[in-house]
């Protein structure tokens, strides 16, 4: 999820939060529009013009997606109020992800952040229901639109309240267990088990629907069930990895005395003498004992082959700056976050203004792998270390 490789379109910023949509949303948008305009509204309110169905269908679809957006924004706003720092929301498939930069700081803040979403959807359901009643007792297409929106927001609230991680209800369950046990990985494991179980339940329900003749509705449920199972598993792994990395210092896993590259060497020479010879994905660039920047394969790739003979390492390296530096006492988790944010797979470890080591994403990944192979969760790995 934090790979920076997600395919999404940036839409707009609200209150300091960047809203983006996953490409899958475009497909879902058309599907919802089509099923409302050609299916739901003609069936429920027969005898109108086709164009009218598509107009109300379009309005209802926009409000539907607006409702999902408000649900996600409420999570982000609450998180920001509690100092969690969410600056980006990605809307995709049936919901969205408010990107927390890590796990919530406490069970109480998780309860507030997770709870506010369904509460927002319930409020919207009530508002749309009141509007549909205010429009009047005469059943028109427009009362139909607001009734549909009231229903869909109620459904959104109830679905998200299912107690399976990473749904809101699963996060609430996790927070309660976290409070009771005082152990976040254990609470996450249990809530993720519920998420996986609910995923199976949805798959079963979907299969029954298909046997009952409702092919599209059934496929939807199976799809959501599969998605939930995947999200539960990766959400759990994410927590375990975070826990494992939180207790590892950068100085424990950094490469001391890394091979450095001179800024005056040509790019072609760097490829031949360094990248191909040592097999590393990047090197710190240093001269006279001072580190100047980092050169990694992605910069080399952007340099055209015909330019590689006369361009120098200095010309294409990433110059050293706060984003590329980290202190030896920082945690490996901080290093991981910083590498993701800077979109650079490596950081220079600086102590007292001097380079004391080099840390790479592959290096951190290797530590995670070794910890996993040694077995058990983060806490037992930590015990073994102590
Ligand atoms: Zn939610």
Boltz pocket constraint, residues with backbone or C-beta under 6 A from the ligand:
constraints:
  - pocket:
      binder: B
      contacts: [[A, 71], [A, 72], [A, 75], [A, 114], [A, 117], [A, 118], [A, 160], [A, 168]]
      max_distance: 6.0
